[in-house]
């Protein structure tokens, strides 16, 4: 991934910085990566293995969290479900319902 791609797709915007402002440590980094991956790909990553190393480094520098802390981020459970809902809401999306699928 070149510098232009990192800047275009992995730089946190002001409203995104506001969204992560209350989060700390691994949560701050993990949430920021979820957010940027979703805006880039249109879905959430299944785990940190889907995240490009350069992007992780770029976002970690922006949020002031060490790369090693990503290993402590919980990729399953109710907290990440809440964070995903928070990101979808921020971006104006919602989960697909049965009615959506039928239509």
C-alpha positions in Angstrom: 0.0 0.0 0.0 1.5 3.3 -1.0 1.4 6.6 0.9 -1.5 8.1 -1.2 -3.7 5.1 -0.4 -2.9 5.3 3.3 -3.7 9.0 3.4 -6.9 8.6 1.3 -8.4 5.6 3.1 -6.9 5.4 6.5 -6.6 9.0 7.8 -9.1 9.8 10.5 -11.4 12.7 9.8 -12.5 15.2 12.4 -15.9 13.6 13.0 -14.3 10.2 13.3 -11.8 11.6 15.8 -14.8 12.8 17.9 -16.3 9.4 17.7 -13.2 7.7 19.2 -12.4 10.5 21.7 -13.7 8.7 24.7 -12.0 5.4 24.0 -8.6 4.3 25.4 -5.8 1.8 24.6 -6.7 -1.3 22.6 -10.3 -0.2 22.3 -9.3 3.1 20.8 -7.1 1.5 18.1 -9.5 -1.4 17.4 -12.5 0.9 17.1 -10.7 3.3 14.7 -9.6 0.3 12.6 -13.2 -1.0 12.5 -14.4 2.4 11.4 -11.8 2.9 8.7 -12.1 -0.7 7.4 -15.9 -0.3 7.2 -15.7 3.0 5.3 -13.2 1.5 2.9 -14.6 -2.0 2.3 -18.3 -1.8 3.3 -18.1 -4.5 6.0 -16.3 -5.1 9.3 -13.1 -7.1 9.4 -13.4 -10.6 10.9 -10.2 -10.1 12.8 -6.9 -8.3 12.8 -5.6 -10.7 10.1 -7.7 -8.8 7.5 -6.1 -5.5 8.3 -3.2 -4.4 6.2 -0.1 -3.9 8.4 0.6 -0.5 6.9 -2.9 0.6 7.7 -2.7 -0.6 11.3 0.6 1.3 11.8 -0.9 4.4 10.2 -4.0 4.4 12.4 -2.0 3.5 15.5 0.2 6.6 15.1 -2.9 8.8 14.6 -4.6 7.5 17.8 -1.5 7.4 19.9 -1.7 3.7 20.7 1.1 1.1 20.4 0.8 -1.6 17.8 1.2 -4.3 20.5 -2.0 -3.2 22.1 -4.1 -4.5 19.2 -3.4 -8.0 20.4 -5.6 -7.2 23.5 -8.6 -6.0 21.4 -11.7 -8.3 21.7 -12.9 -9.3 18.2 -16.0 -11.1 19.6 -18.7 -10.4 22.2 -21.2 -7.8 23.1 -18.8 -4.8 23.2 -17.7 -5.2 19.6 -21.4 -5.6 18.6 -22.1 -2.3 20.3 -19.1 -0.6 18.6 -20.3 -2.0 15.2 -23.8 -0.5 15.8 -22.2 2.8 16.8 -20.2 2.9 13.6 -23.2 2.0 11.4 -25.3 4.6 13.1 -22.5 7.2 12.6 -22.3 6.4 8.9 -26.1 6.2 8.4 -26.4 2.5 8.0 -28.3 -0.2 9.9 -28.3 -4.0 9.9 -30.4 -5.7 7.2 -33.8 -6.9 8.4 -35.9 -9.8 7.2 -38.2 -7.3 5.4 -35.1 -5.8 3.7 -34.0 -9.3 2.5 -37.5 -10.1 1.3 -37.8 -6.9 -0.8 
